[in-house]
Amino acid sequence: MAAGRPIVASDREVLQEVLVHGENAILFEKGNVHDLRKKLTLIAGDHEKATALQTAVRKDAQKYTWKNRAQDILSFLNKNK
């Protein structure tokens, strides 16, 4: 995410906590090499879509800096005192 490159990733639940298909990444069906190839071909051939994904993922990456994660944890702990 921090590299700001278009992401093509498996549709695993754990990744879907951060990655949203079509918004900040392209997700393919896990274990499906044909779907992976299709999605890679899609992103390689659509410069506009790739640029939009790059912009979105760069913005979203800011939510996951160490500073922001620490603030989220502290906020959580303070709420549960």
Secondary structure per residue as TSV (DSSP state, phi and psi in degrees):
chain	resnum	aa	ss	phi	psi
A	1	M	-	360.0	-44.1
A	2	A	T	-64.7	-24.8
A	3	A	T	-73.2	-17.4
A	4	G	-	70.1	28.2
A	5	R	-	-100.3	152.5
A	6	P	-	-59.4	136.5
A	7	I	-	-106.0	129.4
A	8	V	E	-118.2	116.8
A	9	A	E	-139.6	161.9
A	10	S	E	-66.4	149.1
A	11	D	-	-82.7	35.7
A	12	R	-	-66.1	143.9
A	13	E	H	-56.1	-42.8
A	14	V	H	-61.9	-34.4
A	15	L	H	-75.3	-29.3
A	16	Q	H	-72.8	-6.3
A	17	E	T	-70.3	-22.7
A	18	V	T	-120.4	-39.0
A	19	L	-	-96.3	134.1
A	20	V	-	-120.9	119.8
A	21	H	B	-56.8	127.5
A	22	G	T	84.1	-12.2
A	23	E	T	-104.6	-53.7
A	24	N	T	-129.0	6.1
A	25	A	B	-165.2	167.0
A	26	I	E	-114.4	123.5
A	27	L	E	-105.5	139.4
A	28	F	E	-115.9	157.9
A	29	E	-	-65.6	122.9
A	30	K	T	-58.4	136.8
A	31	G	T	79.6	-0.3
A	32	N	-	-106.8	94.8
A	33	V	H	-64.1	-30.7
A	34	H	H	-68.9	-39.1
A	35	D	H	-67.9	-39.1
A	36	L	H	-59.3	-47.7
A	37	R	H	-60.3	-42.9
A	38	K	H	-59.9	-45.6
A	39	K	H	-69.9	-37.8
A	40	L	H	-65.2	-41.1
A	41	T	H	-63.7	-40.9
A	42	L	H	-59.0	-51.3
A	43	I	H	-70.9	-33.9
A	44	A	H	-68.8	-27.9
A	45	G	H	-98.4	-0.4
A	46	D	-	-126.0	86.7
A	47	H	H	-59.5	-38.9
A	48	E	H	-63.5	-44.2
A	49	K	H	-65.4	-42.7
A	50	A	H	-61.4	-41.7
A	51	T	H	-64.8	-42.2
A	52	A	H	-62.7	-42.1
A	53	L	H	-65.3	-40.5
A	54	Q	H	-60.3	-44.8
A	55	T	H	-62.6	-45.9
A	56	A	H	-66.0	-44.4
A	57	V	H	-69.8	-34.4
A	58	R	H	-63.2	-42.8
A	59	K	H	-65.3	-46.3
A	60	D	H	-65.1	-30.4
A	61	A	H	-60.7	-27.8
A	62	Q	G	-63.2	-24.9
A	63	K	G	-68.5	-20.4
A	64	Y	G	-112.6	24.5
A	65	T	S	-71.1	160.5
A	66	W	H	-59.8	-39.2
A	67	K	H	-63.1	-47.1
A	68	N	H	-67.1	-37.3
A	69	R	H	-63.4	-43.6
A	70	A	H	-62.0	-42.1
A	71	Q	H	-62.9	-41.1
A	72	D	H	-62.7	-41.9
A	73	I	H	-66.1	-45.3
A	74	L	H	-62.3	-41.4
A	75	S	H	-61.7	-44.2
A	76	F	H	-60.0	-47.6
A	77	L	H	-63.4	-39.7
A	78	N	H	-67.4	-31.6
A	79	K	H	-70.8	-28.3
A	80	N	T	-104.2	28.4
A	81	K	-	-77.4	360.0
